[in-house]
Amino acid sequence: MMDHFCLQFSSMKIFAANWKLNLSPKETRQYFETFNQKLTAQHKNNQWIFFPPASNWEACAQSLENSPASWGAQNFWKDASGAFTGESSAQVAKDLSATYVLIGHSERRQIFGEDNALLSEKISLAGKLGLKIIFCIGETLQERQENKTLEVLKSQLKILDKNISNLIVAYEPIWAIGTGVVASPEQVAEVHAALSEYLKANLTNAVPLLYGGSVKPENSAQLLKIPHVDGFLVGGASLKPDTFLSLS
Ligand code: PGA
């Protein structure tokens, strides 16, 4: 299969599903029965990545054994094992066949207080384990209104090592996540163009750029046409296989 890090040379798009704390192991198996059945040759031209809650990792791994889709950990602790009550292990996810991790989601930053120092350590563990990273960045409504969007995004990106590889960046304006308010095509175009320039200037390897925040079937086609939008990170609209597939 084509490596998605060569994405700029192809029309392949990335569709990443962030299930957050939704769906049980049983529902996960049912989801993939439908998903695997409905995945057509055309869908297979794109890349599909799932981030189920840790309780469903095994069900997800088993369901995707013969599927072109991949999966990863929504969250994990910065150490692979040890005395960290209640945490999840990236090493275990990898052993179960995960190829991705999600790092820096705004809910982790805001609700769980994950800061740049912790996120750097998570990035470093993912690198050591050979897990590909979807790194999320985004500004609050107040920061946007104060014209600080790019400044905030750059302060989030500055923890990335110049030579980092296997990285995807997801731009998710916090005010558009789970709110039903999607950023306008102009807003997405402006930020993605600036991010693309910044990443080219500061990182050695090409980085696909995803948009996230209230992506749904009604707005996906328009958003996918925007230059430097290489796909989506999707919450709510990824919870039903038909809806998720219809975003492509
Ligand atoms: P949403 O979530 O699609 O439900 O807005 C996106 C995300 O949090 O990744």
Residues whose N, C-alpha, C, O or C-beta is under 5 A from the ligand:
A	BS01	PGA	N18 A176 I177 G178 T179 G212 G213 S214 V215 L233 V234 G235 G236 A237
